[in-house]
């Protein structure tokens, strides 16, 4: 959360001549409601199921950069599916930067009823090992803008 996945993904796709897709945007498009609404009505587990369906649809695209929600790997089936892909990029962001970036948006359902710093720390402790395990490319995003990050990814892709 707050790593710049969507901004960087859009730039990366453009630079590579690929299409860009975002699982969160796909969920909203398919349901016609906001992610916050899905969390309110169906809870996180309902959202994760919808996110999985979106992922499956988006993975069928050729030459695509797909940005996923930060918690997508907490759903075991998603983790196994994503692990099977050649290039998985982890945009590694410090807790301090996540707090700085994520708290400026009101579109963060997991942060609505919680102390943002404590919740982000909890999420990071859960999610970071999953990203470390499956990523083929790791990029530190703290000191870089999305365009610089996209160029670094292209460089690492060879």
Phi and psi in radians as a Rosetta constraint file:
Dihedral C 1 N 2 CA 2 C 2 CIRCULARHARMONIC 1.438 0.35
Dihedral N 2 CA 2 C 2 N 3 CIRCULARHARMONIC 0.302 0.35
Dihedral C 2 N 3 CA 3 C 3 CIRCULARHARMONIC -1.580 0.35
Dihedral N 3 CA 3 C 3 N 4 CIRCULARHARMONIC -0.205 0.35
Dihedral C 3 N 4 CA 4 C 4 CIRCULARHARMONIC 1.597 0.35
Dihedral N 4 CA 4 C 4 N 5 CIRCULARHARMONIC 0.451 0.35
Dihedral C 4 N 5 CA 5 C 5 CIRCULARHARMONIC -1.010 0.35
Dihedral N 5 CA 5 C 5 N 6 CIRCULARHARMONIC -0.831 0.35
Dihedral C 5 N 6 CA 6 C 6 CIRCULARHARMONIC -1.233 0.35
Dihedral N 6 CA 6 C 6 N 7 CIRCULARHARMONIC -0.832 0.35
Dihedral C 6 N 7 CA 7 C 7 CIRCULARHARMONIC -1.055 0.35
Dihedral N 7 CA 7 C 7 N 8 CIRCULARHARMONIC -0.836 0.35
Dihedral C 7 N 8 CA 8 C 8 CIRCULARHARMONIC -1.149 0.35
Dihedral N 8 CA 8 C 8 N 9 CIRCULARHARMONIC -0.734 0.35
Dihedral C 8 N 9 CA 9 C 9 CIRCULARHARMONIC -1.048 0.35
Dihedral N 9 CA 9 C 9 N 10 CIRCULARHARMONIC -0.742 0.35
Dihedral C 9 N 10 CA 10 C 10 CIRCULARHARMONIC -1.073 0.35
Dihedral N 10 CA 10 C 10 N 11 CIRCULARHARMONIC -0.783 0.35
Dihedral C 10 N 11 CA 11 C 11 CIRCULARHARMONIC -1.154 0.35
Dihedral N 11 CA 11 C 11 N 12 CIRCULARHARMONIC -0.794 0.35
Dihedral C 11 N 12 CA 12 C 12 CIRCULARHARMONIC -1.018 0.35
Dihedral N 12 CA 12 C 12 N 13 CIRCULARHARMONIC -0.819 0.35
Dihedral C 12 N 13 CA 13 C 13 CIRCULARHARMONIC -1.055 0.35
Dihedral N 13 CA 13 C 13 N 14 CIRCULARHARMONIC -0.774 0.35
Dihedral C 13 N 14 CA 14 C 14 CIRCULARHARMONIC -1.091 0.35
Dihedral N 14 CA 14 C 14 N 15 CIRCULARHARMONIC -0.797 0.35
Dihedral C 14 N 15 CA 15 C 15 CIRCULARHARMONIC -1.121 0.35
Dihedral N 15 CA 15 C 15 N 16 CIRCULARHARMONIC -0.547 0.35
Dihedral C 15 N 16 CA 16 C 16 CIRCULARHARMONIC -1.617 0.35
Dihedral N 16 CA 16 C 16 N 17 CIRCULARHARMONIC -0.117 0.35
Dihedral C 16 N 17 CA 17 C 17 CIRCULARHARMONIC 1.282 0.35
Dihedral N 17 CA 17 C 17 N 18 CIRCULARHARMONIC 0.480 0.35
Dihedral C 17 N 18 CA 18 C 18 CIRCULARHARMONIC -1.811 0.35
Dihedral N 18 CA 18 C 18 N 19 CIRCULARHARMONIC 2.958 0.35
Dihedral C 18 N 19 CA 19 C 19 CIRCULARHARMONIC -1.518 0.35
Dihedral N 19 CA 19 C 19 N 20 CIRCULARHARMONIC 2.699 0.35
Dihedral C 19 N 20 CA 20 C 20 CIRCULARHARMONIC -1.941 0.35
Dihedral N 20 CA 20 C 20 N 21 CIRCULARHARMONIC 2.433 0.35
Dihedral C 20 N 21 CA 21 C 21 CIRCULARHARMONIC -2.451 0.35
Dihedral N 21 CA 21 C 21 N 22 CIRCULARHARMONIC 2.628 0.35
Dihedral C 21 N 22 CA 22 C 22 CIRCULARHARMONIC -2.348 0.35
Dihedral N 22 CA 22 C 22 N 23 CIRCULARHARMONIC 2.209 0.35
Dihedral C 22 N 23 CA 23 C 23 CIRCULARHARMONIC -1.082 0.35
Dihedral N 23 CA 23 C 23 N 24 CIRCULARHARMONIC -0.674 0.35
Dihedral C 23 N 24 CA 24 C 24 CIRCULARHARMONIC -1.095 0.35
Dihedral N 24 CA 24 C 24 N 25 CIRCULARHARMONIC -0.785 0.35
Dihedral C 24 N 25 CA 25 C 25 CIRCULARHARMONIC -1.103 0.35
Dihedral N 25 CA 25 C 25 N 26 CIRCULARHARMONIC -0.660 0.35
Dihedral C 25 N 26 CA 26 C 26 CIRCULARHARMONIC -1.130 0.35
Dihedral N 26 CA 26 C 26 N 27 CIRCULARHARMONIC -0.728 0.35
Dihedral C 26 N 27 CA 27 C 27 CIRCULARHARMONIC -1.073 0.35
Dihedral N 27 CA 27 C 27 N 28 CIRCULARHARMONIC -0.806 0.35
Dihedral C 27 N 28 CA 28 C 28 CIRCULARHARMONIC -1.095 0.35
Dihedral N 28 CA 28 C 28 N 29 CIRCULARHARMONIC -0.764 0.35
Dihedral C 28 N 29 CA 29 C 29 CIRCULARHARMONIC -1.099 0.35
Dihedral N 29 CA 29 C 29 N 30 CIRCULARHARMONIC -0.741 0.35
Dihedral C 29 N 30 CA 30 C 30 CIRCULARHARMONIC -1.226 0.35
Dihedral N 30 CA 30 C 30 N 31 CIRCULARHARMONIC -0.593 0.35
Dihedral C 30 N 31 CA 31 C 31 CIRCULARHARMONIC -1.679 0.35
Dihedral N 31 CA 31 C 31 N 32 CIRCULARHARMONIC -0.472 0.35
Dihedral C 31 N 32 CA 32 C 32 CIRCULARHARMONIC 1.370 0.35
Dihedral N 32 CA 32 C 32 N 33 CIRCULARHARMONIC 0.178 0.35
Dihedral C 32 N 33 CA 33 C 33 CIRCULARHARMONIC -2.300 0.35
Dihedral N 33 CA 33 C 33 N 34 CIRCULARHARMONIC 2.893 0.35
Dihedral C 33 N 34 CA 34 C 34 CIRCULARHARMONIC -1.315 0.35
Dihedral N 34 CA 34 C 34 N 35 CIRCULARHARMONIC 2.794 0.35
Dihedral C 34 N 35 CA 35 C 35 CIRCULARHARMONIC -1.099 0.35
Dihedral N 35 CA 35 C 35 N 36 CIRCULARHARMONIC -0.684 0.35
Dihedral C 35 N 36 CA 36 C 36 CIRCULARHARMONIC -1.032 0.35
Dihedral N 36 CA 36 C 36 N 37 CIRCULARHARMONIC -0.691 0.35
Dihedral C 36 N 37 CA 37 C 37 CIRCULARHARMONIC -1.131 0.35
Dihedral N 37 CA 37 C 37 N 38 CIRCULARHARMONIC -0.756 0.35
Dihedral C 37 N 38 CA 38 C 38 CIRCULARHARMONIC -1.059 0.35
Dihedral N 38 CA 38 C 38 N 39 CIRCULARHARMONIC -0.762 0.35
Dihedral C 38 N 39 CA 39 C 39 CIRCULARHARMONIC -1.052 0.35
Dihedral N 39 CA 39 C 39 N 40 CIRCULARHARMONIC -0.748 0.35
Dihedral C 39 N 40 CA 40 C 40 CIRCULARHARMONIC -1.100 0.35
Dihedral N 40 CA 40 C 40 N 41 CIRCULARHARMONIC -0.762 0.35
Dihedral C 40 N 41 CA 41 C 41 CIRCULARHARMONIC -1.508 0.35
Dihedral N 41 CA 41 C 41 N 42 CIRCULARHARMONIC -0.753 0.35
Dihedral C 41 N 42 CA 42 C 42 CIRCULARHARMONIC -1.895 0.35
Dihedral N 42 CA 42 C 42 N 43 CIRCULARHARMONIC -0.188 0.35
Dihedral C 42 N 43 CA 43 C 43 CIRCULARHARMONIC 1.352 0.35
Dihedral N 43 CA 43 C 43 N 44 CIRCULARHARMONIC 3.096 0.35
Dihedral C 43 N 44 CA 44 C 44 CIRCULARHARMONIC -1.114 0.35
Dihedral N 44 CA 44 C 44 N 45 CIRCULARHARMONIC -0.664 0.35
Dihedral C 44 N 45 CA 45 C 45 CIRCULARHARMONIC -1.113 0.35
Dihedral N 45 CA 45 C 45 N 46 CIRCULARHARMONIC -0.668 0.35
Dihedral C 45 N 46 CA 46 C 46 CIRCULARHARMONIC -1.120 0.35
Dihedral N 46 CA 46 C 46 N 47 CIRCULARHARMONIC -0.728 0.35
Dihedral C 46 N 47 CA 47 C 47 CIRCULARHARMONIC -1.104 0.35
Dihedral N 47 CA 47 C 47 N 48 CIRCULARHARMONIC -0.761 0.35
Dihedral C 47 N 48 CA 48 C 48 CIRCULARHARMONIC -1.076 0.35
Dihedral N 48 CA 48 C 48 N 49 CIRCULARHARMONIC -0.621 0.35
Dihedral C 48 N 49 CA 49 C 49 CIRCULARHARMONIC -1.142 0.35
Dihedral N 49 CA 49 C 49 N 50 CIRCULARHARMONIC -0.754 0.35
Dihedral C 49 N 50 CA 50 C 50 CIRCULARHARMONIC -1.153 0.35
Dihedral N 50 CA 50 C 50 N 51 CIRCULARHARMONIC -0.663 0.35
Dihedral C 50 N 51 CA 51 C 51 CIRCULARHARMONIC -1.099 0.35
Dihedral N 51 CA 51 C 51 N 52 CIRCULARHARMONIC -0.695 0.35
Dihedral C 51 N 52 CA 52 C 52 CIRCULARHARMONIC -1.081 0.35
Dihedral N 52 CA 52 C 52 N 53 CIRCULARHARMONIC -0.784 0.35
Dihedral C 52 N 53 CA 53 C 53 CIRCULARHARMONIC -1.065 0.35
Dihedral N 53 CA 53 C 53 N 54 CIRCULARHARMONIC -0.721 0.35
Dihedral C 53 N 54 CA 54 C 54 CIRCULARHARMONIC -1.110 0.35
Dihedral N 54 CA 54 C 54 N 55 CIRCULARHARMONIC -0.762 0.35
Dihedral C 54 N 55 CA 55 C 55 CIRCULARHARMONIC -1.024 0.35
Dihedral N 55 CA 55 C 55 N 56 CIRCULARHARMONIC -0.807 0.35
Dihedral C 55 N 56 CA 56 C 56 CIRCULARHARMONIC -1.048 0.35
Dihedral N 56 CA 56 C 56 N 57 CIRCULARHARMONIC -0.721 0.35
Dihedral C 56 N 57 CA 57 C 57 CIRCULARHARMONIC -1.142 0.35
Dihedral N 57 CA 57 C 57 N 58 CIRCULARHARMONIC -0.808 0.35
Dihedral C 57 N 58 CA 58 C 58 CIRCULARHARMONIC -1.207 0.35
Dihedral N 58 CA 58 C 58 N 59 CIRCULARHARMONIC -0.544 0.35
Dihedral C 58 N 59 CA 59 C 59 CIRCULARHARMONIC -1.190 0.35
Dihedral N 59 CA 59 C 59 N 60 CIRCULARHARMONIC -0.242 0.35
Dihedral C 59 N 60 CA 60 C 60 CIRCULARHARMONIC -1.388 0.35
Dihedral N 60 CA 60 C 60 N 61 CIRCULARHARMONIC -0.174 0.35
Dihedral C 60 N 61 CA 61 C 61 CIRCULARHARMONIC -1.341 0.35
Dihedral N 61 CA 61 C 61 N 62 CIRCULARHARMONIC 2.474 0.35
Dihedral C 61 N 62 CA 62 C 62 CIRCULARHARMONIC -1.593 0.35
Dihedral N 62 CA 62 C 62 N 63 CIRCULARHARMONIC 2.604 0.35
Dihedral C 62 N 63 CA 63 C 63 CIRCULARHARMONIC 0.853 0.35
Dihedral N 63 CA 63 C 63 N 64 CIRCULARHARMONIC 1.053 0.35
Dihedral C 63 N 64 CA 64 C 64 CIRCULARHARMONIC -2.231 0.35
Dihedral N 64 CA 64 C 64 N 65 CIRCULARHARMONIC 2.537 0.35
Dihedral C 64 N 65 CA 65 C 65 CIRCULARHARMONIC -1.796 0.35
Dihedral N 65 CA 65 C 65 N 66 CIRCULARHARMONIC 2.133 0.35
Dihedral C 65 N 66 CA 66 C 66 CIRCULARHARMONIC -2.016 0.35
Dihedral N 66 CA 66 C 66 N 67 CIRCULARHARMONIC 2.087 0.35
Dihedral C 66 N 67 CA 67 C 67 CIRCULARHARMONIC -1.617 0.35
Dihedral N 67 CA 67 C 67 N 68 CIRCULARHARMONIC 2.342 0.35
Dihedral C 67 N 68 CA 68 C 68 CIRCULARHARMONIC -2.021 0.35
Dihedral N 68 CA 68 C 68 N 69 CIRCULARHARMONIC 2.775 0.35
Dihedral C 68 N 69 CA 69 C 69 CIRCULARHARMONIC -1.140 0.35
Dihedral N 69 CA 69 C 69 N 70 CIRCULARHARMONIC 2.653 0.35
Dihedral C 69 N 70 CA 70 C 70 CIRCULARHARMONIC -1.027 0.35
Dihedral N 70 CA 70 C 70 N 71 CIRCULARHARMONIC -0.470 0.35
Dihedral C 70 N 71 CA 71 C 71 CIRCULARHARMONIC -1.686 0.35
Dihedral N 71 CA 71 C 71 N 72 CIRCULARHARMONIC 0.152 0.35
Dihedral C 71 N 72 CA 72 C 72 CIRCULARHARMONIC -1.045 0.35
Dihedral N 72 CA 72 C 72 N 73 CIRCULARHARMONIC -0.542 0.35
Dihedral C 72 N 73 CA 73 C 73 CIRCULARHARMONIC -1.350 0.35
Dihedral N 73 CA 73 C 73 N 74 CIRCULARHARMONIC -0.165 0.35
Dihedral C 73 N 74 CA 74 C 74 CIRCULARHARMONIC -1.286 0.35
Dihedral N 74 CA 74 C 74 N 75 CIRCULARHARMONIC -0.256 0.35
Dihedral C 74 N 75 CA 75 C 75 CIRCULARHARMONIC -1.611 0.35
Dihedral N 75 CA 75 C 75 N 76 CIRCULARHARMONIC 1.931 0.35
Dihedral C 75 N 76 CA 76 C 76 CIRCULARHARMONIC -0.892 0.35
Dihedral N 76 CA 76 C 76 N 77 CIRCULARHARMONIC -0.761 0.35
Dihedral C 76 N 77 CA 77 C 77 CIRCULARHARMONIC -1.091 0.35
Dihedral N 77 CA 77 C 77 N 78 CIRCULARHARMONIC -0.682 0.35
Dihedral C 77 N 78 CA 78 C 78 CIRCULARHARMONIC -1.076 0.35
Dihedral N 78 CA 78 C 78 N 79 CIRCULARHARMONIC -0.763 0.35
Dihedral C 78 N 79 CA 79 C 79 CIRCULARHARMONIC -1.031 0.35
Dihedral N 79 CA 79 C 79 N 80 CIRCULARHARMONIC -0.787 0.35
Dihedral C 79 N 80 CA 80 C 80 CIRCULARHARMONIC -1.126 0.35
Dihedral N 80 CA 80 C 80 N 81 CIRCULARHARMONIC -0.734 0.35
Dihedral C 80 N 81 CA 81 C 81 CIRCULARHARMONIC -1.141 0.35
Dihedral N 81 CA 81 C 81 N 82 CIRCULARHARMONIC -0.821 0.35
Dihedral C 81 N 82 CA 82 C 82 CIRCULARHARMONIC -1.147 0.35
Dihedral N 82 CA 82 C 82 N 83 CIRCULARHARMONIC -0.659 0.35
Dihedral C 82 N 83 CA 83 C 83 CIRCULARHARMONIC -1.023 0.35
Dihedral N 83 CA 83 C 83 N 84 CIRCULARHARMONIC -0.489 0.35
Dihedral C 83 N 84 CA 84 C 84 CIRCULARHARMONIC -1.354 0.35
Dihedral N 84 CA 84 C 84 N 85 CIRCULARHARMONIC 0.008 0.35
Dihedral C 84 N 85 CA 85 C 85 CIRCULARHARMONIC -1.745 0.35
Dihedral N 85 CA 85 C 85 N 86 CIRCULARHARMONIC 2.618 0.35
Dihedral C 85 N 86 CA 86 C 86 CIRCULARHARMONIC -1.106 0.35
Dihedral N 86 CA 86 C 86 N 87 CIRCULARHARMONIC -0.814 0.35
Dihedral C 86 N 87 CA 87 C 87 CIRCULARHARMONIC -2.087 0.35
Dihedral N 87 CA 87 C 87 N 88 CIRCULARHARMONIC 1.978 0.35
Dihedral C 87 N 88 CA 88 C 88 CIRCULARHARMONIC -2.171 0.35
Dihedral N 88 CA 88 C 88 N 89 CIRCULARHARMONIC 2.019 0.35
Dihedral C 88 N 89 CA 89 C 89 CIRCULARHARMONIC -1.772 0.35
Dihedral N 89 CA 89 C 89 N 90 CIRCULARHARMONIC 2.268 0.35
Dihedral C 89 N 90 CA 90 C 90 CIRCULARHARMONIC -1.865 0.35
Dihedral N 90 CA 90 C 90 N 91 CIRCULARHARMONIC 1.990 0.35
Dihedral C 90 N 91 CA 91 C 91 CIRCULARHARMONIC -1.543 0.35
Dihedral N 91 CA 91 C 91 N 92 CIRCULARHARMONIC 1.689 0.35
Dihedral C 91 N 92 CA 92 C 92 CIRCULARHARMONIC -1.421 0.35
Dihedral N 92 CA 92 C 92 N 93 CIRCULARHARMONIC 2.160 0.35
Dihedral C 92 N 93 CA 93 C 93 CIRCULARHARMONIC -2.298 0.35
Dihedral N 93 CA 93 C 93 N 94 CIRCULARHARMONIC 2.317 0.35
Dihedral C 93 N 94 CA 94 C 94 CIRCULARHARMONIC -1.119 0.35
Dihedral N 94 CA 94 C 94 N 95 CIRCULARHARMONIC 2.752 0.35
Dihedral C 94 N 95 CA 95 C 95 CIRCULARHARMONIC -1.009 0.35
Dihedral N 95 CA 95 C 95 N 96 CIRCULARHARMONIC -0.732 0.35
Dihedral C 95 N 96 CA 96 C 96 CIRCULARHARMONIC -1.042 0.35
Dihedral N 96 CA 96 C 96 N 97 CIRCULARHARMONIC -0.771 0.35
Dihedral C 96 N 97 CA 97 C 97 CIRCULARHARMONIC -1.210 0.35
Dihedral N 97 CA 97 C 97 N 98 CIRCULARHARMONIC -0.650 0.35
Dihedral C 97 N 98 CA 98 C 98 CIRCULARHARMONIC -1.062 0.35
Dihedral N 98 CA 98 C 98 N 99 CIRCULARHARMONIC -0.770 0.35
Dihedral C 98 N 99 CA 99 C 99 CIRCULARHARMONIC -1.071 0.35
Dihedral N 99 CA 99 C 99 N 100 CIRCULARHARMONIC -0.815 0.35
Dihedral C 99 N 100 CA 100 C 100 CIRCULARHARMONIC -1.052 0.35
Dihedral N 100 CA 100 C 100 N 101 CIRCULARHARMONIC -0.778 0.35
Dihedral C 100 N 101 CA 101 C 101 CIRCULARHARMONIC -1.417 0.35
Dihedral N 101 CA 101 C 101 N 102 CIRCULARHARMONIC -0.745 0.35
Dihedral C 101 N 102 CA 102 C 102 CIRCULARHARMONIC -1.307 0.35
Dihedral N 102 CA 102 C 102 N 103 CIRCULARHARMONIC -0.485 0.35
Dihedral C 102 N 103 CA 103 C 103 CIRCULARHARMONIC -1.399 0.35
Dihedral N 103 CA 103 C 103 N 104 CIRCULARHARMONIC -0.110 0.35
Dihedral C 103 N 104 CA 104 C 104 CIRCULARHARMONIC -1.489 0.35
Dihedral N 104 CA 104 C 104 N 105 CIRCULARHARMONIC -0.148 0.35
Dihedral C 104 N 105 CA 105 C 105 CIRCULARHARMONIC -1.869 0.35
Dihedral N 105 CA 105 C 105 N 106 CIRCULARHARMONIC 2.462 0.35
Dihedral C 105 N 106 CA 106 C 106 CIRCULARHARMONIC -1.690 0.35
Dihedral N 106 CA 106 C 106 N 107 CIRCULARHARMONIC 0.141 0.35
Dihedral C 106 N 107 CA 107 C 107 CIRCULARHARMONIC -1.755 0.35
Dihedral N 107 CA 107 C 107 N 108 CIRCULARHARMONIC 0.805 0.35
Dihedral C 107 N 108 CA 108 C 108 CIRCULARHARMONIC -2.220 0.35
Dihedral N 108 CA 108 C 108 N 109 CIRCULARHARMONIC 1.439 0.35
Dihedral C 108 N 109 CA 109 C 109 CIRCULARHARMONIC -0.961 0.35
Dihedral N 109 CA 109 C 109 N 110 CIRCULARHARMONIC -0.590 0.35
Dihedral C 109 N 110 CA 110 C 110 CIRCULARHARMONIC -1.243 0.35
Dihedral N 110 CA 110 C 110 N 111 CIRCULARHARMONIC -0.246 0.35
Dihedral C 110 N 111 CA 111 C 111 CIRCULARHARMONIC -1.780 0.35
Dihedral N 111 CA 111 C 111 N 112 CIRCULARHARMONIC -0.098 0.35
Dihedral C 111 N 112 CA 112 C 112 CIRCULARHARMONIC -1.062 0.35
Dihedral N 112 CA 112 C 112 N 113 CIRCULARHARMONIC -0.892 0.35
Dihedral C 112 N 113 CA 113 C 113 CIRCULARHARMONIC -1.828 0.35
Dihedral N 113 CA 113 C 113 N 114 CIRCULARHARMONIC 0.471 0.35
Dihedral C 113 N 114 CA 114 C 114 CIRCULARHARMONIC -2.389 0.35
Dihedral N 114 CA 114 C 114 N 115 CIRCULARHARMONIC 2.827 0.35
Dihedral C 114 N 115 CA 115 C 115 CIRCULARHARMONIC -1.211 0.35
Dihedral N 115 CA 115 C 115 N 116 CIRCULARHARMONIC 1.999 0.35
Dihedral C 115 N 116 CA 116 C 116 CIRCULARHARMONIC -0.947 0.35
Dihedral N 116 CA 116 C 116 N 117 CIRCULARHARMONIC -0.733 0.35
Dihedral C 116 N 117 CA 117 C 117 CIRCULARHARMONIC -1.121 0.35
Dihedral N 117 CA 117 C 117 N 118 CIRCULARHARMONIC -0.785 0.35
Dihedral C 117 N 118 CA 118 C 118 CIRCULARHARMONIC -1.172 0.35
Dihedral N 118 CA 118 C 118 N 119 CIRCULARHARMONIC -0.729 0.35
Dihedral C 118 N 119 CA 119 C 119 CIRCULARHARMONIC -1.155 0.35
Dihedral N 119 CA 119 C 119 N 120 CIRCULARHARMONIC -0.754 0.35
Dihedral C 119 N 120 CA 120 C 120 CIRCULARHARMONIC -1.113 0.35
Dihedral N 120 CA 120 C 120 N 121 CIRCULARHARMONIC -0.665 0.35
Dihedral C 120 N 121 CA 121 C 121 CIRCULARHARMONIC -1.103 0.35
Dihedral N 121 CA 121 C 121 N 122 CIRCULARHARMONIC -0.774 0.35
Dihedral C 121 N 122 CA 122 C 122 CIRCULARHARMONIC -1.075 0.35
Dihedral N 122 CA 122 C 122 N 123 CIRCULARHARMONIC -0.791 0.35
Dihedral C 122 N 123 CA 123 C 123 CIRCULARHARMONIC -1.110 0.35
Dihedral N 123 CA 123 C 123 N 124 CIRCULARHARMONIC -0.714 0.35
Dihedral C 123 N 124 CA 124 C 124 CIRCULARHARMONIC -1.102 0.35
Dihedral N 124 CA 124 C 124 N 125 CIRCULARHARMONIC -0.729 0.35
Dihedral C 124 N 125 CA 125 C 125 CIRCULARHARMONIC -1.096 0.35
Dihedral N 125 CA 125 C 125 N 126 CIRCULARHARMONIC -0.594 0.35
Dihedral C 125 N 126 CA 126 C 126 CIRCULARHARMONIC -1.383 0.35
Dihedral N 126 CA 126 C 126 N 127 CIRCULARHARMONIC -0.761 0.35
Dihedral C 126 N 127 CA 127 C 127 CIRCULARHARMONIC -1.516 0.35
Dihedral N 127 CA 127 C 127 N 128 CIRCULARHARMONIC -0.638 0.35
Dihedral C 127 N 128 CA 128 C 128 CIRCULARHARMONIC -0.968 0.35
Dihedral N 128 CA 128 C 128 N 129 CIRCULARHARMONIC -0.790 0.35
Dihedral C 128 N 129 CA 129 C 129 CIRCULARHARMONIC -1.059 0.35
Dihedral N 129 CA 129 C 129 N 130 CIRCULARHARMONIC -0.568 0.35
Dihedral C 129 N 130 CA 130 C 130 CIRCULARHARMONIC -1.174 0.35
Dihedral N 130 CA 130 C 130 N 131 CIRCULARHARMONIC -0.765 0.35
Dihedral C 130 N 131 CA 131 C 131 CIRCULARHARMONIC -1.191 0.35
Dihedral N 131 CA 131 C 131 N 132 CIRCULARHARMONIC -0.689 0.35
Dihedral C 131 N 132 CA 132 C 132 CIRCULARHARMONIC -1.061 0.35
Dihedral N 132 CA 132 C 132 N 133 CIRCULARHARMONIC -0.678 0.35
Dihedral C 132 N 133 CA 133 C 133 CIRCULARHARMONIC -1.159 0.35
Dihedral N 133 CA 133 C 133 N 134 CIRCULARHARMONIC -0.742 0.35
Dihedral C 133 N 134 CA 134 C 134 CIRCULARHARMONIC -1.819 0.35
Dihedral N 134 CA 134 C 134 N 135 CIRCULARHARMONIC -0.223 0.35
Dihedral C 134 N 135 CA 135 C 135 CIRCULARHARMONIC -1.275 0.35
Dihedral N 135 CA 135 C 135 N 136 CIRCULARHARMONIC 2.501 0.35
Dihedral C 135 N 136 CA 136 C 136 CIRCULARHARMONIC -1.733 0.35
Dihedral N 136 CA 136 C 136 N 137 CIRCULARHARMONIC -0.337 0.35
Dihedral C 136 N 137 CA 137 C 137 CIRCULARHARMONIC -2.359 0.35
Dihedral N 137 CA 137 C 137 N 138 CIRCULARHARMONIC 2.292 0.35
Dihedral C 137 N 138 CA 138 C 138 CIRCULARHARMONIC -2.093 0.35
Dihedral N 138 CA 138 C 138 N 139 CIRCULARHARMONIC 2.276 0.35
Dihedral C 138 N 139 CA 139 C 139 CIRCULARHARMONIC -2.231 0.35
Dihedral N 139 CA 139 C 139 N 140 CIRCULARHARMONIC 2.240 0.35
Dihedral C 139 N 140 CA 140 C 140 CIRCULARHARMONIC -1.429 0.35
Dihedral N 140 CA 140 C 140 N 141 CIRCULARHARMONIC 2.119 0.35
Dihedral C 140 N 141 CA 141 C 141 CIRCULARHARMONIC -1.736 0.35
Dihedral N 141 CA 141 C 141 N 142 CIRCULARHARMONIC -0.073 0.35
Dihedral C 141 N 142 CA 142 C 142 CIRCULARHARMONIC -0.995 0.35
Dihedral N 142 CA 142 C 142 N 143 CIRCULARHARMONIC -0.724 0.35
Dihedral C 142 N 143 CA 143 C 143 CIRCULARHARMONIC -1.865 0.35
Dihedral N 143 CA 143 C 143 N 144 CIRCULARHARMONIC 0.198 0.35
Dihedral C 143 N 144 CA 144 C 144 CIRCULARHARMONIC -2.190 0.35
Dihedral N 144 CA 144 C 144 N 145 CIRCULARHARMONIC 2.598 0.35
Dihedral C 144 N 145 CA 145 C 145 CIRCULARHARMONIC -1.470 0.35
Dihedral N 145 CA 145 C 145 N 146 CIRCULARHARMONIC 2.790 0.35
Dihedral C 145 N 146 CA 146 C 146 CIRCULARHARMONIC -0.917 0.35
Dihedral N 146 CA 146 C 146 N 147 CIRCULARHARMONIC -0.693 0.35
Dihedral C 146 N 147 CA 147 C 147 CIRCULARHARMONIC -1.109 0.35
Dihedral N 147 CA 147 C 147 N 148 CIRCULARHARMONIC -0.757 0.35
Dihedral C 147 N 148 CA 148 C 148 CIRCULARHARMONIC -1.105 0.35
Dihedral N 148 CA 148 C 148 N 149 CIRCULARHARMONIC -0.683 0.35
Dihedral C 148 N 149 CA 149 C 149 CIRCULARHARMONIC -1.130 0.35
Dihedral N 149 CA 149 C 149 N 150 CIRCULARHARMONIC -0.764 0.35
Dihedral C 149 N 150 CA 150 C 150 CIRCULARHARMONIC -1.045 0.35
Dihedral N 150 CA 150 C 150 N 151 CIRCULARHARMONIC -0.762 0.35
Dihedral C 150 N 151 CA 151 C 151 CIRCULARHARMONIC -1.123 0.35
Dihedral N 151 CA 151 C 151 N 152 CIRCULARHARMONIC -0.659 0.35
Dihedral C 151 N 152 CA 152 C 152 CIRCULARHARMONIC -1.132 0.35
Dihedral N 152 CA 152 C 152 N 153 CIRCULARHARMONIC -0.687 0.35
Dihedral C 152 N 153 CA 153 C 153 CIRCULARHARMONIC -1.107 0.35
Dihedral N 153 CA 153 C 153 N 154 CIRCULARHARMONIC -0.800 0.35
Dihedral C 153 N 154 CA 154 C 154 CIRCULARHARMONIC -1.016 0.35
Dihedral N 154 CA 154 C 154 N 155 CIRCULARHARMONIC -0.754 0.35
Dihedral C 154 N 155 CA 155 C 155 CIRCULARHARMONIC -1.058 0.35
Dihedral N 155 CA 155 C 155 N 156 CIRCULARHARMONIC -0.757 0.35
Dihedral C 155 N 156 CA 156 C 156 CIRCULARHARMONIC -1.263 0.35
Dihedral N 156 CA 156 C 156 N 157 CIRCULARHARMONIC -0.441 0.35
Dihedral C 156 N 157 CA 157 C 157 CIRCULARHARMONIC -1.258 0.35
Dihedral N 157 CA 157 C 157 N 158 CIRCULARHARMONIC -0.355 0.35
